[in-house]
Amino acid sequence: MIERLKQFDWQRDGVLVAFGVFVVYALIFQGQVFHNPLVWRNMLSSNADIGLIALGMTLVIIGGGIDLSVGSLFALLGVLGLKMMGDGPTPIGVGWMVGCGALLGLAQGLVITWGKVVPFVATLVGLLVFRSGALVMANGGTFRSENSNWSAVASEGVVIPFVSAANGRPVELYWSAFLFLGMAVLLGVLLTRTPYGRRLVAVGSNEKAAKYAAVKVDQVRVWSYVILGVCTGLAAWVGSAKLNSVPSSNAGQLYELEAIAAVVIGGTALTGGRGRIWGTVIGVLFLGMITTMLVAADVSTYLQGLVKGGIILVAVLVSRGRTRE
């Protein structure tokens, strides 16, 4: 036991402790809210779109990059997918969102690697261009789905055994939550069990050493942006399904900051070379839980950003402290 305590790392394991403390606090002091299984279901499902983006962002940051354009890309892919699908079957819309997300992720990766543009600037340009594209395609308004089944991924799912709401009705876990968790497992395996994952960590840790080890650094980085584009396409599917539409002016607004916050809280270093997918999942749930707690406590929406900002700052300081050791 003493040896385990000595091996405890706040940057690596602190998010689990913090999340556990918040869960205990919520169950004791806000039991009227958090004793309801629907709250936990909704917390997971409502954050599935941001969570999907955060999963892809984890790989980009581990590889030493960053992407500020995902919120605007989310809006563009949502409008594009619904427009091209029309009243056709759901797979057409999903295919357009995911396929175009991969292509635009590839384009940004090439600008960064071959064009030698720093990720901050390249993706800042993407933020402006993608939002403009969404506004043009939707004429500045809201683009609505013509597919009557489009909202199913965010409103239908599987009944959780032995769990029921306060009124006795069964609790259903929506498909969006399964999509988020499934992608987490898939990317977790990719990061920890494949040569690509090891190369990505090597590139983020020491680019020069990775080159000497015959790692194709540019190729590894480009693929991380392609994967993020795919994740953003899936997020656009989930996000547009929740509203059955895409408001082009504010869809995905600040999603890039929410995603980066979840990644950092989950223990991924902004300097690259270190991170975990499961930590990002906890980070997404952590932020979702904080929002739920603040709403339940009737805290003003104007102050919620202050609380979240403080938590993110602490997470960054802890990460920086470990990097200096």
Backbone hydrogen bonds, N-H to C=O, Kabsch-Sander energy under -0.5 kcal/mol:
donor,donor_aa,acceptor,acceptor_aa,energy
5,L,1,M,-2.1
6,K,2,I,-2.1
7,Q,3,E,-1.6
8,F,5,L,-0.9
13,D,9,D,-3.9
14,G,9,D,-0.6
14,G,10,W,-1.8
16,L,13,D,-0.9
17,V,13,D,-1.3
18,A,14,G,-2.9
19,F,15,V,-2.5
20,G,16,L,-2.5
21,V,17,V,-2.5
22,F,18,A,-2.3
23,V,19,F,-2.3
24,V,20,G,-2.4
25,Y,21,V,-2.6
26,A,22,F,-2.7
27,L,23,V,-2.4
28,I,24,V,-1.9
29,F,25,Y,-3.1
30,Q,25,Y,-0.5
30,Q,26,A,-1.7
33,V,30,Q,-1.8
34,F,30,Q,-2.5
35,H,31,G,-1.9
36,N,33,V,-1.2
39,V,36,N,-1.4
40,W,36,N,-0.9
41,R,37,P,-2.3
42,N,38,L,-2.9
43,M,39,V,-2.3
44,L,40,W,-1.8
45,S,41,R,-2.6
46,S,42,N,-3.0
47,N,43,M,-0.7
48,A,45,S,-1.4
51,G,47,N,-2.6
52,L,48,A,-2.3
53,I,49,D,-1.7
54,A,50,I,-2.6
55,L,51,G,-2.0
56,G,52,L,-1.6
57,M,53,I,-2.5
58,T,54,A,-1.8
59,L,55,L,-1.1
60,V,56,G,-1.7
61,I,57,M,-2.7
62,I,58,T,-2.4
63,G,59,L,-1.8
64,G,61,I,-1.8
65,G,60,V,-2.7
73,L,69,S,-2.7
74,F,70,V,-2.4
75,A,71,G,-1.5
76,L,72,S,-2.5
77,L,73,L,-2.9
78,G,74,F,-1.9
79,V,75,A,-2.4
80,L,76,L,-2.8
81,G,77,L,-2.7
82,L,78,G,-2.1
83,K,79,V,-2.4
84,M,80,L,-2.5
85,M,81,G,-1.8
86,G,82,L,-2.2
88,G,85,M,-2.3
92,I,89,P,-1.2
93,G,89,P,-0.9
94,V,90,T,-2.3
95,G,91,P,-2.5
96,W,92,I,-2.2
97,M,93,G,-2.1
98,V,94,V,-2.8
99,G,95,G,-2.8
100,C,96,W,-2.3
101,G,97,M,-1.8
102,A,98,V,-2.2
103,L,99,G,-2.1
104,L,100,C,-2.7
105,G,101,G,-2.2
106,L,102,A,-2.4
107,A,103,L,-2.3
108,Q,104,L,-2.2
109,G,105,G,-2.3
110,L,106,L,-2.3
111,V,107,A,-2.1
112,I,108,Q,-2.0
113,T,109,G,-2.5
114,W,110,L,-1.6
115,G,110,L,-1.9
117,V,111,V,-1.4
122,A,118,V,-2.5
123,T,119,P,-2.6
124,L,120,F,-1.4
125,V,121,V,-2.2
126,G,122,A,-1.6
127,L,123,T,-2.2
128,L,124,L,-1.5
129,V,125,V,-2.7
130,F,126,G,-2.9
131,R,127,L,-1.4
132,S,128,L,-2.0
133,G,129,V,-2.3
134,A,130,F,-2.2
135,L,131,R,-2.3
136,V,132,S,-2.4
137,M,133,G,-2.3
138,A,134,A,-1.8
139,N,136,V,-1.0
140,G,135,L,-2.7
141,G,138,A,-2.0
143,F,246,V,-2.5
144,R,142,T,-0.6
145,S,244,N,-2.3
146,E,86,G,-0.7
148,S,146,E,-0.6
150,W,147,N,-1.4
152,A,149,N,-1.6
153,V,150,W,-0.7
154,A,151,S,-1.3
155,S,151,S,-0.6
155,S,152,A,-1.0
156,E,152,A,-2.1
158,V,173,L,-2.3
160,I,171,V,-3.2
163,V,160,I,-1.4
165,A,169,R,-3.1
168,G,165,A,-2.0
171,V,163,V,-1.4
173,L,158,V,-3.0
174,Y,172,E,-0.6
175,W,156,E,-2.5
176,S,153,V,-1.9
177,A,174,Y,-0.8
178,F,174,Y,-1.2
179,L,175,W,-2.5
180,F,176,S,-2.1
181,L,177,A,-2.6
182,G,178,F,-2.8
183,M,179,L,-2.3
184,A,180,F,-1.8
185,V,181,L,-2.1
186,L,182,G,-2.4
187,L,183,M,-2.9
188,G,184,A,-2.1
189,V,185,V,-2.2
190,L,186,L,-2.2
191,L,187,L,-2.4
192,T,188,G,-2.1
193,R,189,V,-2.7
194,T,190,L,-0.6
197,G,190,L,-0.8
198,R,194,T,-1.7
199,R,195,P,-2.4
200,L,196,Y,-2.6
201,V,197,G,-2.1
202,A,198,R,-2.0
203,V,199,R,-2.6
204,G,200,L,-2.2
205,S,201,V,-2.1
206,N,202,A,-2.5
210,A,206,N,-2.3
211,K,207,E,-2.0
212,Y,208,K,-2.1
213,A,209,A,-1.3
214,A,211,K,-1.8
215,V,210,A,-2.5
217,V,215,V,-1.7
220,V,216,K,-2.3
221,R,217,V,-2.3
222,V,218,D,-2.6
223,W,219,Q,-2.1
224,S,220,V,-1.3
225,Y,221,R,-1.4
226,V,222,V,-1.9
227,I,223,W,-2.5
228,L,224,S,-1.9
229,G,225,Y,-2.1
230,V,226,V,-2.1
231,C,227,I,-2.5
232,T,228,L,-2.4
233,G,229,G,-1.9
234,L,230,V,-2.2
235,A,231,C,-2.2
236,A,232,T,-2.3
237,W,233,G,-1.7
238,V,234,L,-2.2
239,G,235,A,-3.3
240,S,236,A,-2.4
241,A,237,W,-1.6
242,K,238,V,-1.6
243,L,239,G,-1.0
244,N,240,S,-1.5
245,S,240,S,-1.0
246,V,143,F,-2.6
248,S,141,G,-1.9
248,S,246,V,-0.9
250,N,247,P,-0.8
251,A,247,P,-2.2
253,Q,250,N,-1.9
255,Y,252,G,-2.1
258,E,254,L,-2.1
259,A,255,Y,-2.8
260,I,256,E,-2.2
261,A,257,L,-2.4
262,A,258,E,-2.2
263,V,259,A,-2.2
264,V,260,I,-2.6
265,I,261,A,-2.8
266,G,262,A,-1.8
267,G,264,V,-1.7
268,T,263,V,-1.9
269,A,274,R,-2.0
272,G,269,A,-1.8
273,G,62,I,-3.0
280,T,276,R,-1.3
281,V,277,I,-2.0
282,I,278,W,-2.0
283,G,279,G,-2.3
284,V,280,T,-2.6
285,L,281,V,-2.2
286,F,282,I,-2.8
287,L,283,G,-2.3
288,G,284,V,-2.2
289,M,285,L,-2.6
290,I,286,F,-2.2
291,T,287,L,-2.2
292,T,288,G,-2.1
293,M,289,M,-2.7
294,L,290,I,-2.6
295,V,291,T,-2.3
296,A,292,T,-2.6
297,A,293,M,-2.0
298,D,295,V,-1.4
299,V,294,L,-2.8
303,L,300,S,-1.6
304,Q,300,S,-0.8
305,G,301,T,-0.6
307,V,303,L,-1.7
308,K,304,Q,-2.4
309,G,305,G,-2.6
310,G,306,L,-2.0
311,I,307,V,-1.9
312,I,308,K,-2.5
313,L,309,G,-2.3
314,V,310,G,-2.1
315,A,311,I,-2.1
316,V,312,I,-2.3
317,L,313,L,-2.4
318,V,314,V,-2.4
319,S,315,A,-2.1
320,R,316,V,-2.7
321,G,317,L,-2.3
322,R,318,V,-1.9
323,T,319,S,-1.7
324,R,320,R,-1.6
325,E,321,G,-0.7
325,E,322,R,-0.6
